[in-house]
Amino acid sequence: MSDEKVIQHAFGGAKAMPDCPMSVESSSPVFHCNHPALAIDTHERAIRCAKCGAVLDPFDYLANCGRSIQMAWRDYKYTRTEITRLNESVDRLKREEKRLKASIRRQQQKAPILDVRGGL
């Protein structure tokens, strides 16, 4: 294999993504905004959407933040529990592997050596 030449082909790279051929529009006269950026006005004690200018209820905003933090904490706690469980499982499997290898060595040492060459 070392005497053979390896031929490498360079790919031209990925082409640019075409524009999306689909457009989703709402037929409702009500404007919908997911409020991606918020502006907090400390003087007026108001929370506004920086995109559409809508005034948001501070309590609803705080409740949504609380729910997000609660869900993130729950997910974090679950992930830590799973990591601990999997680490314990790996440790248990390593001990079992070590035990089985030792058992195989003992069995190989006990096995009698048989002469099966057929010399009667």
ABEGO torsion letter per residue (X at the ends): XAABBBBBBBBAEBBBBBBBABBBBBABABBBBAGABBBBBAAAGBBBBAAAGBBBBAAAAAAAAAAAAAAAAAAAAAAAAAAAAAAAAAAAAAAAAAAAAAAAAAAAAABBBBBAAGBX
